[in-house]
């Protein structure tokens, strides 16, 4: 395909170059299926000519942006005319005009993304690297090609991208660019939350997300869009008693989850599991610092956080809320004798999320005392074993009591009312407590006994 683009560009008397992420990934040895071609001339016309020579490939044209896109085998190839950009202070949308290759490279976010490879006949395959991007790749450095204050102020989303690349590539942001992040943090307010959250998700999906969150925190960017997480930071001491820094504890939990799971929303649950602690923090004489009900308070905070961060509501929000509100339950079981009824209730309440909940709770076990961690792990394994045994025996995951409300109403000739719910709850509690088995016949007999005690008459049996 590169040879075809080269020959077509020669025939049309235009210059073409592969640019950006494809070049970066090629030099890093990372696979990439996205190819950006900058054309000094008309990018759309070159794309259409290449598509025709390639056998009539379909071309999507975006005239307003001066770009065209096509798919070839597994590749997605975008053509764009070389351009020069200028920005207004109150917008990240630039005024665009035709430019040279040099203009196009000047507008790139980082040196490692400002390299290009010539597709032109006279210097085909030549690396064009005006800002030392290849050396920065070797030295694992994120650096802006021009003045970082100008680069970040022009398009503040580049600050999120700097941290995302540093996190996903395990690179270091150079000192001047790093300082500029702090100086320009408030500029992030002109960026749509959707774009910020898109970068945040990519940071969260890195092998070690804590790297990115620490950078976001120390540069002041996190405070711009996620103050609830910043509020977790800090450890306070009183009368010789202190509590752990919940911000850095949260990052440990996130990394622990990331080491075991690629599920984005499980990672988000790790980020948010202690989000209610700042609002519930209290000093209690004779006990110390407490965070009573932070699980429930945190779960109630989530709809507002999801709405502001433009995270999806519906089932996704419910999933994360369930993990947040239940995250203390398995850990509490490791600190006491594990009863069958407690495990039944946990299986009933967690439903299909039980495996993710257990993974989150295991990641949440943190202590500087090896003996304490060893005891947690031993009891935690016991809880897991109990869960397996009870699940096999009682089938409680996503369980509904074996006697329905319809059966109760028919048996006692009742209309829908509070009494029906009370009997159904009594049956559920009896099964969870192990008084009766999760079995229709036992549940039905228990229903008859319960209704009779309540003064009801059996109409049909």
C-alpha positions as CSV (number, residue, x, y, z in Angstrom):
1,X,0.0,0.0,0.0
2,X,2.9,2.4,0.8
3,X,4.3,1.8,-2.7
4,X,0.9,2.5,-4.2
5,X,0.5,5.8,-2.3
6,X,4.1,6.8,-3.3
7,X,3.5,6.1,-7.0
8,X,0.1,7.9,-7.0
9,X,1.6,10.9,-5.2
10,X,4.4,11.0,-7.8
11,X,1.8,10.9,-10.7
12,X,-0.1,13.7,-9.1
13,X,3.0,15.8,-8.3
14,X,2.3,16.0,-4.6
15,X,4.4,15.0,-1.5
16,X,3.1,12.4,0.9
17,X,4.4,11.3,4.3
18,X,3.4,8.7,7.0
19,X,3.2,10.6,10.2
20,X,2.4,10.4,13.9
21,X,1.4,7.4,15.9
22,X,2.2,4.8,13.2
23,X,5.8,6.1,13.0
24,X,6.1,6.1,16.8
25,X,4.8,2.5,17.1
26,X,6.9,1.3,14.2
27,X,10.1,2.5,15.9
28,X,8.9,1.0,19.2
29,X,8.2,-2.3,17.6
30,X,4.5,-2.1,18.5
31,X,1.8,-3.2,16.1
32,X,-0.4,-0.5,14.7
33,X,-3.3,-0.7,12.3
34,X,-3.9,3.1,12.0
35,X,-2.0,4.9,9.3
36,X,-2.0,8.7,9.0
37,X,-0.8,10.2,5.7
38,X,0.0,13.9,5.4
39,X,-0.2,15.3,1.9
40,X,1.5,18.6,1.0
41,X,-1.4,19.4,-1.4
42,X,-4.9,17.9,-1.6
43,X,-5.2,14.9,0.7
44,X,-8.8,14.0,-0.3
45,X,-7.8,13.9,-4.0
46,X,-4.8,11.6,-3.3
47,X,-7.0,9.3,-1.2
48,X,-9.6,9.0,-4.0
49,X,-6.9,8.3,-6.6
50,X,-5.2,5.6,-4.4
51,X,-8.6,4.0,-3.7
52,X,-9.3,3.8,-7.4
53,X,-5.9,2.2,-8.2
54,X,-6.4,-0.3,-5.2
55,X,-9.4,-1.8,-6.9
56,X,-12.2,0.7,-6.0
57,X,-11.9,0.9,-2.3
58,X,-14.6,2.9,-0.5
59,X,-13.5,6.4,0.7
60,X,-15.2,8.4,3.4
61,X,-14.7,12.1,2.9
62,X,-14.9,14.7,5.6
63,X,-14.7,17.9,3.6
64,X,-15.0,20.2,6.7
65,X,-11.8,18.7,8.1
66,X,-10.1,18.2,4.7
67,X,-9.6,14.5,5.4
68,X,-10.5,11.2,3.8
69,X,-10.4,7.7,5.2
70,X,-10.4,4.2,3.7
71,X,-9.9,0.6,4.9
72,X,-7.5,-1.7,3.2
73,X,-7.3,-5.3,4.6
74,X,-6.8,-4.7,8.4
75,X,-5.5,-1.2,7.9
76,X,-7.4,2.1,8.5
77,X,-5.7,4.8,6.4
78,X,-6.5,8.5,6.8
79,X,-5.3,11.2,4.4
80,X,-5.1,14.8,5.4
81,X,-3.6,17.9,3.8
82,X,-0.6,19.4,5.6
83,X,-1.9,22.3,7.6
84,X,-1.0,25.2,9.8
85,X,-3.1,26.0,12.9
86,X,-3.7,29.0,15.1
87,X,-5.8,29.0,18.3
88,X,-8.1,31.4,20.1
89,X,-7.6,31.5,23.9
90,X,-11.2,30.4,24.7
91,X,-11.3,27.3,22.3
92,X,-9.2,24.3,21.4
93,X,-10.7,24.4,17.9
94,X,-8.0,26.0,15.7
95,X,-8.3,28.1,12.6
96,X,-6.7,25.9,9.9
97,X,-5.0,26.8,6.7
98,X,-2.9,24.9,4.2
99,X,0.7,24.5,5.2
100,X,4.0,22.8,4.7
101,X,5.3,19.5,6.2
102,X,7.2,21.7,8.7
103,X,4.0,23.5,9.7
104,X,2.3,20.2,10.2
105,X,5.0,18.8,12.4
106,X,5.1,22.0,14.4
107,X,1.5,21.5,15.4
108,X,2.0,18.0,16.8
109,X,1.6,17.4,20.5
110,X,4.9,15.6,21.3
111,X,8.2,15.0,19.7
112,X,7.5,11.2,19.6
113,X,4.4,12.0,17.5
114,X,6.0,14.6,15.3
115,X,8.2,12.2,13.2
116,X,7.3,11.3,9.6
117,X,8.5,8.9,7.0
118,X,8.7,10.0,3.4
119,X,6.7,8.2,0.8
120,X,8.2,10.3,-2.0
121,X,10.3,8.7,-4.8
122,X,13.4,10.9,-4.2
123,X,13.8,10.0,-0.5
124,X,11.4,7.1,0.0
125,X,11.6,5.6,3.6
126,X,13.6,8.5,5.0
127,X,12.8,9.4,8.6
128,X,12.1,13.1,9.1
129,X,12.6,14.0,12.7
130,X,13.0,17.7,13.3
131,X,12.6,17.6,17.1
132,X,14.6,14.6,18.2
133,X,11.6,12.3,18.6
134,X,13.7,9.2,17.9
135,X,16.1,10.0,20.7
136,X,13.2,10.7,23.0
137,X,11.8,7.3,22.2
138,X,15.1,5.7,23.1
139,X,15.3,7.8,26.3
140,X,11.6,7.2,27.1
141,X,10.8,10.9,27.3
142,X,7.5,12.8,26.7
143,X,8.3,16.3,25.4
144,X,6.5,18.9,23.4
145,X,8.1,20.0,20.1
146,X,7.6,23.7,20.8
147,X,7.1,25.8,24.0
148,X,5.1,23.5,26.3
149,X,3.1,26.4,27.7
150,X,2.0,27.3,24.1
151,X,1.3,23.6,23.2
152,X,-0.8,22.9,26.3
153,X,-2.6,26.3,26.3
154,X,-3.5,25.9,22.6
155,X,-5.0,22.5,23.1
156,X,-5.3,21.6,26.9
157,X,-6.4,18.0,26.0
158,X,-2.7,17.5,25.2
159,X,-2.0,17.6,29.0
160,X,-4.2,14.5,29.5
161,X,-2.5,12.9,26.5
162,X,0.9,13.6,28.0
163,X,0.0,11.8,31.1
164,X,-1.7,9.0,29.2
165,X,1.4,8.3,27.0
166,X,3.7,8.5,30.1
167,X,1.5,5.9,31.8
168,X,0.8,3.5,28.9
169,X,4.4,3.7,27.5
170,X,6.1,3.9,30.9
171,X,7.9,7.1,29.8
172,X,8.9,10.2,31.9
173,X,7.5,13.7,31.1
174,X,10.5,16.0,30.7
175,X,10.9,18.7,33.4
176,X,9.8,21.7,31.3
177,X,6.7,20.0,30.0
178,X,5.9,18.7,33.5
179,X,6.1,22.1,35.0
180,X,3.9,23.5,32.2
181,X,1.2,20.9,33.2
182,X,0.9,22.6,36.5
183,X,0.9,26.1,35.1
184,X,-1.8,25.3,32.6
185,X,-4.0,22.9,34.7
186,X,-6.9,25.3,34.8
187,X,-7.0,25.5,31.0
188,X,-8.4,22.0,31.1
189,X,-11.8,23.6,31.9
190,X,-12.3,24.5,28.2
191,X,-12.2,20.9,27.2
192,X,-15.4,18.8,27.1
193,X,-15.7,16.3,29.9
194,X,-16.3,13.5,27.3
195,X,-12.8,14.0,25.9
196,X,-11.2,14.2,29.4
197,X,-12.9,11.0,30.5
198,X,-11.9,9.2,27.3
199,X,-8.2,9.9,28.2
200,X,-8.9,8.9,31.8
201,X,-10.3,5.6,30.7
202,X,-7.1,4.9,28.7
203,X,-5.0,5.8,31.7
204,X,-7.1,3.5,33.9
205,X,-6.6,0.6,31.4
206,X,-2.8,0.9,31.5
207,X,-0.9,-1.9,33.2
208,X,-0.2,0.4,36.2
209,X,-2.8,3.1,36.4
210,X,-1.4,4.6,39.6
211,X,1.4,6.2,37.5
212,X,-1.1,8.3,35.6
213,X,-3.2,9.2,38.7
214,X,-0.2,10.3,40.6
215,X,0.8,12.6,37.7
216,X,-2.8,13.9,37.5
217,X,-2.7,14.6,41.2
218,X,0.7,16.2,41.5
219,X,0.1,18.5,38.5
220,X,-3.3,19.7,39.8
221,X,-5.2,18.3,36.8
222,X,-7.1,15.8,38.8
223,X,-8.5,18.6,41.0
224,X,-10.0,20.3,38.0
225,X,-12.4,17.4,37.1
226,X,-12.3,14.9,40.0
227,X,-12.1,16.8,43.3
228,X,-13.8,13.9,45.2
229,X,-10.8,11.7,44.5
230,X,-8.3,14.5,45.5
231,X,-10.3,14.7,48.8
232,X,-9.1,11.2,49.7
233,X,-5.5,12.4,50.0
234,X,-3.9,13.0,53.4
235,X,-3.4,11.2,56.7
236,X,-4.4,12.9,60.0
237,X,-3.1,12.1,63.5
238,X,-4.7,12.8,66.8
239,X,-3.6,11.6,70.3
240,X,-1.1,9.3,68.6
241,X,-3.6,7.7,66.3
242,X,-3.7,8.2,62.6
243,X,-5.4,6.8,59.5
244,X,-3.8,5.8,56.2
245,X,-3.7,8.1,53.2
246,X,-6.8,6.9,51.4
247,X,-5.8,8.4,48.1
248,X,-2.6,6.4,47.8
249,X,-4.3,3.4,49.3
250,X,-6.9,3.6,46.5
251,X,-4.1,3.6,43.9
252,X,-2.6,0.4,45.5
253,X,-6.1,-1.2,45.1
254,X,-6.4,0.0,41.5
255,X,-3.0,-1.4,40.6
256,X,-3.9,-4.7,42.4
257,X,-7.1,-5.0,40.4
258,X,-5.3,-4.0,37.1
259,X,-2.8,-6.9,37.7
260,X,-5.6,-9.4,37.7
261,X,-8.4,-7.9,35.4
262,X,-8.8,-5.9,32.2
263,X,-12.4,-5.0,33.1
264,X,-12.7,-1.2,32.9
265,X,-15.7,-1.0,35.3
266,X,-14.1,-3.2,37.9
267,X,-11.1,-0.8,37.8
268,X,-13.5,2.1,38.1
269,X,-15.0,0.4,41.2
270,X,-11.5,0.2,42.6
271,X,-11.1,3.9,42.0
272,X,-14.4,4.7,43.8
273,X,-14.6,2.0,46.5
274,X,-13.5,4.4,49.3
275,X,-14.8,7.7,47.7
276,X,-17.2,8.2,50.7
277,X,-14.5,8.3,53.3
278,X,-13.8,12.0,53.4
279,X,-17.5,12.7,54.1
280,X,-17.8,10.1,56.8
281,X,-14.5,10.7,58.6
282,X,-15.0,11.2,62.3
283,X,-12.9,11.1,65.5
284,X,-14.4,8.9,68.2
285,X,-12.8,9.1,71.7
286,X,-11.4,5.8,72.8
287,X,-11.6,4.3,69.3
288,X,-9.8,6.7,66.9
289,X,-10.6,7.7,63.4
290,X,-13.7,6.1,61.9
291,X,-15.4,6.1,58.4
292,X,-18.7,4.6,59.4
293,X,-21.0,3.8,56.5
294,X,-18.5,5.1,53.9
295,X,-19.6,2.2,51.7
296,X,-23.3,3.4,51.6
297,X,-22.3,7.1,51.4
298,X,-19.9,6.4,48.6
299,X,-22.6,4.5,46.6
300,X,-25.0,7.4,47.0
301,X,-22.3,9.8,45.6
302,X,-21.8,7.8,42.4
303,X,-24.8,9.0,40.4
304,X,-23.5,12.6,40.7
305,X,-20.0,11.6,39.9
306,X,-21.0,9.5,36.9
307,X,-23.2,12.4,35.6
308,X,-20.4,15.0,35.9
309,X,-17.7,12.7,34.4
310,X,-20.0,11.7,31.6
311,X,-19.7,8.0,32.5
312,X,-22.6,5.7,31.4
313,X,-25.6,5.4,33.7
314,X,-27.9,2.4,33.7
315,X,-26.5,-1.0,34.3
316,X,-22.9,0.2,34.4
317,X,-23.7,2.6,37.3
318,X,-25.6,-0.1,39.1
319,X,-22.7,-2.5,38.7
320,X,-20.2,-0.1,40.2
321,X,-22.6,1.0,43.0
322,X,-23.1,-2.7,44.0
323,X,-19.4,-3.3,44.3
324,X,-18.9,-0.1,46.3
325,X,-21.7,-0.8,48.7
326,X,-20.7,-4.4,49.2
327,X,-16.9,-4.0,49.3
328,X,-16.6,-4.4,53.1
329,X,-18.7,-7.5,53.4
330,X,-16.2,-10.2,52.3
331,X,-13.4,-8.5,54.3
332,X,-15.7,-8.4,57.4
333,X,-16.2,-12.2,57.0
334,X,-12.4,-12.7,57.2
335,X,-12.3,-11.2,60.6
336,X,-14.8,-13.5,62.2
337,X,-16.0,-17.1,62.1
338,X,-17.5,-17.6,58.7
339,X,-21.1,-18.7,59.0
340,X,-23.1,-20.3,56.3
341,X,-25.9,-17.7,56.6
342,X,-23.4,-14.8,56.2
343,X,-22.1,-16.4,53.0
344,X,-25.6,-17.1,51.7
345,X,-26.5,-13.5,52.2
346,X,-23.4,-12.3,50.4
347,X,-24.1,-14.6,47.4
348,X,-27.7,-13.4,47.4
349,X,-26.8,-9.7,47.5
350,X,-23.9,-9.8,45.1
351,X,-25.5,-12.0,42.4
352,X,-23.5,-12.3,39.2
353,X,-21.1,-9.7,40.5
354,X,-19.8,-12.0,43.3
355,X,-16.6,-12.9,41.5
356,X,-15.7,-9.3,40.7
357,X,-16.6,-8.3,44.3
358,X,-14.2,-10.9,45.7
359,X,-11.5,-9.7,43.3
360,X,-12.0,-6.1,44.5
361,X,-11.9,-7.1,48.1
362,X,-8.8,-9.2,47.7
363,X,-7.1,-6.2,46.1
364,X,-8.3,-4.0,49.0
365,X,-6.5,-6.1,51.6
366,X,-3.5,-3.8,52.5
367,X,-1.4,-3.8,55.6
368,X,2.2,-3.2,56.6
369,X,2.0,-6.1,59.0
370,X,2.8,-9.4,57.3
371,X,1.1,-11.5,59.9
372,X,-2.2,-9.5,59.5
373,X,-2.1,-10.0,55.7
374,X,-1.3,-13.7,56.1
375,X,-4.4,-14.1,58.4
376,X,-6.6,-12.1,56.0
377,X,-5.5,-14.3,53.1
378,X,-6.1,-17.5,55.0
379,X,-9.6,-16.5,56.1
380,X,-10.3,-15.1,52.7
381,X,-9.5,-18.4,51.1
382,X,-11.9,-20.0,53.6
383,X,-14.7,-17.6,52.6
384,X,-14.1,-18.5,48.9
385,X,-14.3,-22.2,49.7
386,X,-17.5,-21.7,51.7
387,X,-19.0,-19.8,48.8
388,X,-18.2,-22.6,46.4
389,X,-19.8,-25.2,48.7
390,X,-23.0,-23.2,49.4
391,X,-23.4,-22.1,45.8
392,X,-23.3,-25.8,44.7
393,X,-25.8,-26.7,47.4
394,X,-28.2,-23.8,47.6
395,X,-27.9,-22.1,44.1
396,X,-28.2,-18.6,45.5
397,X,-26.6,-16.5,42.8
398,X,-29.3,-14.3,41.2
399,X,-31.8,-16.3,43.3
400,X,-35.5,-15.7,43.8
401,X,-37.4,-17.5,46.7
402,X,-39.0,-20.7,45.3
403,X,-42.5,-19.6,46.4
404,X,-43.7,-16.6,44.4
405,X,-46.0,-13.9,45.4
406,X,-48.7,-15.4,43.1
407,X,-48.6,-18.7,44.9
408,X,-49.0,-16.9,48.3
409,X,-52.0,-14.9,47.0
410,X,-53.6,-17.9,45.5
411,X,-53.0,-20.1,48.7
412,X,-54.5,-17.5,51.1
413,X,-57.0,-15.8,48.7
414,X,-55.2,-12.5,49.0
415,X,-55.0,-9.5,46.7
416,X,-51.7,-7.7,46.3
417,X,-50.9,-6.3,49.7
418,X,-48.2,-5.8,52.3
419,X,-48.9,-9.2,53.9
420,X,-47.8,-11.0,50.7
421,X,-44.4,-9.2,50.8
422,X,-44.0,-10.0,54.5
423,X,-44.6,-13.8,53.9
424,X,-42.2,-13.7,50.9
425,X,-39.5,-12.0,53.0
426,X,-40.0,-14.5,55.8
427,X,-39.4,-17.4,53.4
428,X,-36.3,-15.7,52.0
429,X,-34.9,-15.0,55.5
430,X,-35.5,-18.6,56.5
431,X,-33.6,-19.9,53.5
432,X,-30.7,-17.5,54.0
433,X,-30.5,-18.4,57.7
434,X,-30.5,-22.1,56.9
435,X,-33.8,-22.8,58.7
436,X,-35.2,-24.4,55.6
437,X,-33.6,-25.6,52.3
438,X,-33.8,-23.7,49.0
439,X,-36.6,-26.1,48.0
440,X,-40.2,-25.5,46.9
441,X,-41.8,-28.1,49.2
442,X,-40.0,-26.9,52.3
443,X,-40.6,-23.2,51.4
444,X,-44.3,-24.0,50.7
445,X,-44.8,-25.7,54.1
446,X,-43.0,-22.8,55.8
447,X,-45.4,-20.4,54.0
448,X,-48.4,-22.2,55.3
449,X,-47.1,-22.1,58.9
450,X,-46.1,-18.4,58.6
451,X,-49.5,-17.4,57.1
452,X,-51.4,-19.4,59.8
453,X,-49.5,-17.6,62.6
454,X,-50.5,-14.3,61.0
455,X,-54.2,-15.4,61.2
456,X,-54.7,-16.2,57.6
457,X,-56.9,-19.0,56.3
458,X,-55.7,-21.5,53.7
459,X,-58.1,-21.2,50.7
460,X,-56.2,-23.6,48.4
461,X,-53.5,-26.2,49.1
